[in-house]
Every structure is written in structure tokens, then in C-alpha cells.
């Protein structure tokens, strides 16, 4: 049972669940059931915390019902299904554990809503491994950061503030970290106070060419190319020289920004370049993730089964297949029931499908097609306490309960379904 929430006043040291940074220094003002960020928030935090609690009544085919009745109907649908798909999986640790337990019991398949991006990293890690670092190491040691091909500022708004702009570290009182944006720069109107940065324009879809050229230059091998990824070879030569000169260099990327065919190969060539650099200096990668609880769901599945997302339980043992067990592929033929879990963002609704759908979603969620069962659930870190893994996978941070709420957590909603199975 979580501690009673404050009914009014400012709450310090709040942990934010709305991106993978999981910042734990926010000040949030509670006025009854209304919340407002007072300090240290970004646009994602402001939008996430200010949403009202919403209507807490479960629905069966659009008609209000009790939690017990909705749980019983969901259980009936699950018992009748040959291959249920439990997807979305945007929940805290307890919710992810409950979803895994339910999939095991019903012979279902687990797939996170962010797995199309996350699998680009997973395939590289499975195939060749990588060398990565942590937020704390970046904050305290990095003197060069290469932001590869994406919009980190929009996805992780406080990353540069918390990890790069600080001048004081554990080892220095005047740290300077240069930032190079590779492929694209800042979004229009964005600024980075206290950060020295520049942009190397190039074609993000051809970044693998640039990384391959730098590997050749690093190995001092002959090179006949005059350009790579739309940038002259002299640009890549200058960048690799700067990377070699770094005392502690970091290349960071968000796999969600690499939305093109075979993007995992771009990640793989980058990771091989990082390994090459490690023979001459200290250089590491930093894959950024953790939004919508994707790393939390993945971490829970890993410690329980040895596999991450896209794992099936219908054969009595966990069966992982990153190609066949995808939400889109299963809904196109295979799955005959969808359970969609989304407790952080009301906009992350289930994909359109003709199969019966059960939704455990943030209160206020609206649908083009009413699901067979809708159970509004609370948001971890807002309506109930919980834990969420940070984007570097180092720690699961505790989330506070900030207001009184009758909404069940994902774990409690699944428990109501299990009680009727």
C-alpha cells in the first residue's frame, strides 16, 4: 500500500516518468487532484503531470461497469483466445511483472509499443556486442559528445542540462564538453545554455558510410572515396581526429530517430567504430531509451526469461523471435485478441485492428473504435507509487504517489483479471 498523497502544497524531489531520463529533482504543486510542475520540468513533464485524473469508470463495449465485472469479461476473452497478444506494455516494474505473469498463464505474446525502435539496438547487441556508458559517467567525465542523427532535445529535453552543461564534476571544477550534432542540429527555436556545439550536416540514412570511412581513416588504410553520407572526406577526417583526441568521448543516439530500412546496420557500424576508438582512447556509446517504460518492460522480461520484448509463451517455455512476434505482424494474422497497456500517455492508443481488444489505458483515453473492455488505470509516479528503469539501465528509480486516486495500477487491474481466470 502506497503512502497517502499530499492534497495540497509543493512536493519536492519528484521523479518524472514521462521520458527515459527519469529526472528526480522536480517540484510539483498539488492542489486537490490537480498537479502543476513548479521547477525543473520540461515540456513533457508539464504536459504529463497537468493532465486531470479523468473518468475512472471501466467500460464493457462502451457501457460503464465495475472493475470486477470488467476483469471478468477480460478474463473470458483471454480464456477464449488461441493466441492473445499483450502489447503496449507501457507500465512500471510491477505492471510489467504482472503482464509477464498473465502472458505465461494465457500463452500470450509480449511486445512493447516501442520495440520497432528498440530492436535496432537489440539486434546489434545480440550480434556483436557494444561498449556503452552511463549518465553519471557522461556528466562527470565526457569532454566530447557526438549526437548521432537524431533529435535528442525533443525526445529527452533535459539531457544536455543534466549531463553536459554542468561545469563542476566529481573530478573537475571547470569541465568543458564539446558537442557535435551529426546529421541534423537543434529543433527550430531550441537553445542549449552553457553548451558549446556545432553541426556536421549529412544524410542520416547514409551515416553508415561516414562511420565506415572513419574506421578506414582510423586504421590508416587507403581510401579512394571523396565523400560519404553527403559530406566531404575532409569533414570525416577532421571528426575522427577530434574523436581520437578526446580524453573521454561519447557517441549517443536514439534508435527511434533511425526510422528507415535496416537501420540496425547503421547502429552496428557506429558500435564497431567505438570499439576501434577504444584501442586508442576512452570512447563509449550511449543508446538513449526508456520512454513509455520500454526499458522497464525489457529489463523485467530479461531477468524473468532471459529474453526481452517479442517473446511468446504459448509453447510452455519462453520463445523469442524479433521478426515473427511483432504487433503489426501478429495483428495481420495470428493473434485473435489484443490486450493493450498504456499508462503514461493517453495519446498512445491501440493500433486499429478487427480482433477483440482489451485496453488498460490512462484515464481520458479516447478511441476511434470502442474496445471490448476498457479499464482506466493510474499513471505510475502520479496516481500510485512504483519504479521505473532509467534510460541507461543502471537503476530503477522510485516513483511517488502525488494525489489521491481511485484508479487501479496496471498490476492491480491485471490482478482483477487473474482473479476471474
Residue pairs with C-beta under 8 A, 6 or more apart in sequence:
2 384
2 385
2 401
3 385
3 401
4 401
4 404
5 30
5 401
5 402
5 403
5 404
5 405
6 30
6 402
6 403
7 30
7 32
7 403
7 404
8 30
8 31
8 32
9 29
9 30
10 27
10 28
10 29
10 30
10 38
11 27
11 28
11 29
11 30
11 400
11 402
12 27
13 24
13 25
13 26
14 24
14 25
14 26
14 27
14 28
14 381
14 400
14 402
15 22
15 23
15 24
15 26
15 381
15 388
15 397
15 398
15 399
15 400
16 22
16 23
16 24
16 26
16 41
16 44
16 45
16 48
16 49
16 381
17 48
17 92
17 293
17 344
17 379
17 380
17 381
17 382
17 388
17 399
18 44
18 45
18 47
18 48
18 49
18 291
18 344
18 345
19 42
19 44
19 155
19 156
19 157
19 290
19 291
19 391
20 156
20 288
20 289
20 290
20 291
20 294
20 295
20 390
20 391
21 135
21 156
21 158
21 159
21 162
21 290
21 390
21 391
22 290
22 388
22 389
22 390
22 391
22 397
23 40
23 42
23 45
23 158
23 162
24 397
25 40
26 37
26 39
26 40
26 41
26 45
27 37
27 38
27 39
27 40
28 35
28 36
28 37
28 38
28 41
28 49
28 402
29 35
29 36
29 37
29 38
30 402
30 403
32 403
33 52
33 53
33 403
33 404
33 405
34 50
34 52
35 49
35 50
35 382
35 402
35 403
36 46
36 49
36 50
37 45
37 46
37 49
37 50
40 158
41 49
42 157
42 158
43 157
44 157
48 344
48 345
48 379
48 382
49 382
49 402
51 346
51 362
51 364
52 364
53 363
53 383
53 403
53 405
53 407
54 346
54 362
54 363
54 364
54 376
55 363
55 364
55 376
56 363
56 376
56 405
56 406
56 407
57 64
57 65
57 376
58 64
58 65
58 66
58 67
58 69
58 70
58 373
58 374
58 375
58 376
59 65
59 70
59 370
59 371
59 373
59 374
60 69
60 70
60 73
60 372
60 373
61 370
61 372
62 370
65 73
67 375
67 408
67 413
67 416
68 416
68 419
68 420
70 373
70 374
70 375
70 416
71 375
71 413
71 416
71 417
71 419
71 420
72 420
73 372
73 373
74 339
74 358
74 373
74 375
74 417
74 420
75 417
75 418
75 419
75 420
75 421
76 420
77 337
77 356
77 358
77 372
77 373
78 84
78 102
78 106
78 108
78 337
78 339
78 358
78 417
78 421
79 106
79 421
80 337
81 106
81 108
81 336
81 337
81 356
82 336
83 107
83 108
83 109
83 312
83 314
83 330
83 334
83 335
83 336
83 337
84 103
84 106
84 107
84 108
84 109
84 335
84 336
84 337
84 338
84 339
85 108
85 109
85 111
85 327
85 330
85 331
85 335
85 337
85 338
85 339
86 99
86 102
86 103
86 108
86 109
86 110
86 111
86 339
86 341
87 109
87 110
87 111
87 112
87 113
87 327
87 338
87 339
87 340
87 341
87 350
88 112
88 113
88 339
88 340
88 341
88 342
88 348
88 350
89 96
89 99
89 110
89 111
89 112
89 113
89 293
89 294
89 297
89 309
89 341
90 112
90 113
90 292
90 293
90 294
90 297
90 341
90 342
90 343
90 344
90 345
90 348
91 98
91 99
91 293
91 296
91 297
91 341
91 343
91 380
91 410
91 411
92 293
92 296
92 343
92 380
92 381
92 386
92 387
92 388
92 399
92 409
92 410
93 296
93 300
93 386
93 387
93 388
93 389
93 396
94 386
94 387
94 409
94 410
94 411
95 293
95 341
95 343
95 380
95 386
95 409
95 410
95 411
95 414
96 293
96 296
96 297
96 300
96 301
97 300
97 304
97 411
98 410
98 411
98 414
98 415
99 110
99 297
99 341
99 410
99 414
100 110
100 300
100 301
100 304
100 305
101 414
101 418
102 108
102 339
102 414
102 417
102 418
103 109
103 110
103 313
104 313
105 418
105 421
106 313
106 421
107 312
107 313
107 314
107 315
108 312
108 313
108 314
108 339
109 310
109 311
109 312
109 313
109 314
109 325
109 330
109 335
110 297
110 301
110 309
110 310
110 311
110 312
110 313
111 309
111 310
111 325
111 326
111 327
111 330
112 118
112 292
112 293
112 294
112 297
112 298
112 309
113 292
113 294
113 327
113 342
113 348
114 256
114 289
114 291
114 292
114 294
115 294
115 309
115 310
115 326
115 327
116 326
117 254
117 255
117 256
117 258
117 259
117 289
118 255
118 289
118 294
118 295
118 298
118 308
118 309
119 264
119 309
119 310
119 322
120 255
120 258
120 263
120 264
120 267
121 255
121 264
121 267
121 287
121 289
122 308
122 322
123 264
123 268
123 322
124 130
124 264
124 267
124 268
124 271
127 268
128 268
128 271
128 272
129 271
130 271
130 274
130 275
130 285
131 271
131 274
131 275
131 278
131 283
131 284
131 285
132 284
132 285
132 286
132 287
132 392
133 250
133 284
133 285
133 286
133 392
134 286
134 392
134 394
135 162
135 163
135 286
135 390
135 391
135 392
135 394
136 394
137 248
137 284
138 145
138 163
138 164
138 250
138 252
138 286
139 162
139 163
139 164
139 166
139 169
140 169
140 170
140 171
140 175
141 169
141 171
141 247
141 248
141 282
142 163
142 164
142 177
142 248
142 249
142 250
143 175
143 176
143 177
143 178
143 246
143 247
143 248
143 249
144 177
144 178
144 179
144 180
144 242
144 243
144 246
144 248
144 249
144 250
145 164
145 177
145 178
145 179
145 180
145 249
145 250
145 251
145 252
146 180
146 182
146 239
146 243
146 249
146 250
146 251
146 252
147 179
147 180
147 181
147 182
147 252
147 253
148 182
148 183
148 207
148 251
148 252
148 253
148 270
149 182
149 183
149 184
149 204
149 207
149 253
149 257
149 258
149 266
150 183
150 184
150 204
150 253
150 254
150 256
150 257
150 258
151 184
151 187
151 254
151 257
152 159
152 160
152 252
152 254
152 288
153 159
153 160
153 186
153 187
153 190
153 192
154 187
154 190
155 254
155 256
155 257
155 288
155 291
156 254
156 288
156 391
159 288
160 179
160 192
160 195
161 193
164 177
164 179
164 192
164 194
164 195
165 192
165 193
165 194
165 195
166 175
167 173
167 174
167 175
167 176
167 194
168 174
168 175
169 175
176 196
177 195
177 196
178 196
178 197
178 242
179 192
179 195
179 196
179 197
179 198
180 197
180 198
180 199
180 200
180 239
180 242
181 197
181 198
181 199
181 200
182 200
182 202
182 207
182 210
182 239
183 200
183 201
183 202
183 203
183 204
183 207
183 229
184 199
184 201
184 204
185 197
185 199
186 192
186 197
200 231
200 235
200 239
201 230
201 231
202 210
202 228
202 229
202 230
202 231
202 235
203 229
203 230
204 257
204 258
204 260
205 260
206 228
206 229
206 230
207 229
207 266
207 270
208 229
208 265
208 266
208 269
208 270
209 228
209 229
210 228
210 229
210 231
210 236
211 266
211 269
211 270
211 272
211 273
212 228
212 269
213 223
213 225
213 228
213 233
213 236
214 236
214 239
214 240
214 243
214 273
215 269
215 272
215 273
215 276
216 223
217 223
217 236
217 237
217 240
218 240
218 244
218 273
218 276
218 277
218 280
219 276
223 233
225 233
226 232
226 233
227 233
228 236
243 249
243 277
243 281
243 283
244 277
244 280
244 281
245 281
246 281
246 282
246 283
247 281
247 282
248 282
248 283
248 284
249 277
249 281
249 282
249 283
249 284
250 283
250 284
250 285
250 286
251 270
251 273
251 274
251 283
251 284
251 285
251 286
252 285
252 286
252 287
252 288
253 267
253 270
253 285
253 286
253 287
253 288
254 287
254 288
254 289
255 263
255 267
255 287
255 289
256 289
258 266
258 267
267 287
270 285
271 285
274 283
274 284
274 285
277 283
278 284
286 392
288 391
289 295
289 391
290 296
290 388
290 389
290 390
290 391
291 391
292 342
292 344
292 345
292 348
293 343
293 344
293 380
293 388
293 389
294 309
295 389
295 390
295 391
295 393
296 387
296 388
296 389
296 396
297 309
298 308
298 309
299 389
299 393
299 396
301 307
301 308
301 309
301 311
302 308
305 311
305 318
305 320
306 318
307 318
307 320
308 320
310 320
310 321
310 322
310 325
310 326
311 318
311 319
311 320
311 321
311 325
312 318
312 319
312 320
312 321
312 325
313 319
319 325
323 329
327 351
328 351
331 338
331 351
331 353
331 355
335 355
336 355
336 356
337 355
337 356
337 357
337 358
338 350
338 353
338 355
338 356
338 357
338 358
339 357
339 358
339 359
339 360
340 349
340 350
340 357
340 358
340 359
340 360
340 361
340 371
341 360
341 361
341 410
342 348
342 349
342 350
342 359
342 360
342 361
342 362
342 365
343 360
343 361
343 362
343 377
343 378
343 379
343 380
343 409
343 410
344 362
344 379
344 380
345 362
346 361
346 362
346 363
346 364
346 365
346 366
349 359
349 361
349 365
349 366
349 367
349 368
350 357
350 359
350 367
350 371
352 368
352 369
356 371
356 372
357 369
357 371
357 372
357 373
358 371
358 372
358 373
358 374
358 375
359 365
359 367
359 371
359 373
359 374
359 375
360 375
360 377
360 410
360 413
360 414
361 374
361 375
361 376
361 377
362 376
362 377
362 379
363 376
363 377
363 378
363 407
364 376
365 374
365 376
367 374
375 408
375 413
375 416
376 407
377 407
377 408
377 409
377 410
377 412
377 413
378 384
378 405
378 407
378 408
378 409
380 386
380 388
380 399
380 409
381 388
381 399
381 400
381 402
382 401
382 402
382 403
382 405
383 401
383 402
383 403
383 405
383 407
383 409
384 401
384 405
384 407
384 409
385 398
385 399
385 400
385 401
386 398
386 399
386 409
387 396
387 397
387 398
387 399
388 396
388 397
388 399
389 395
389 396
389 397
390 396
390 397
408 416
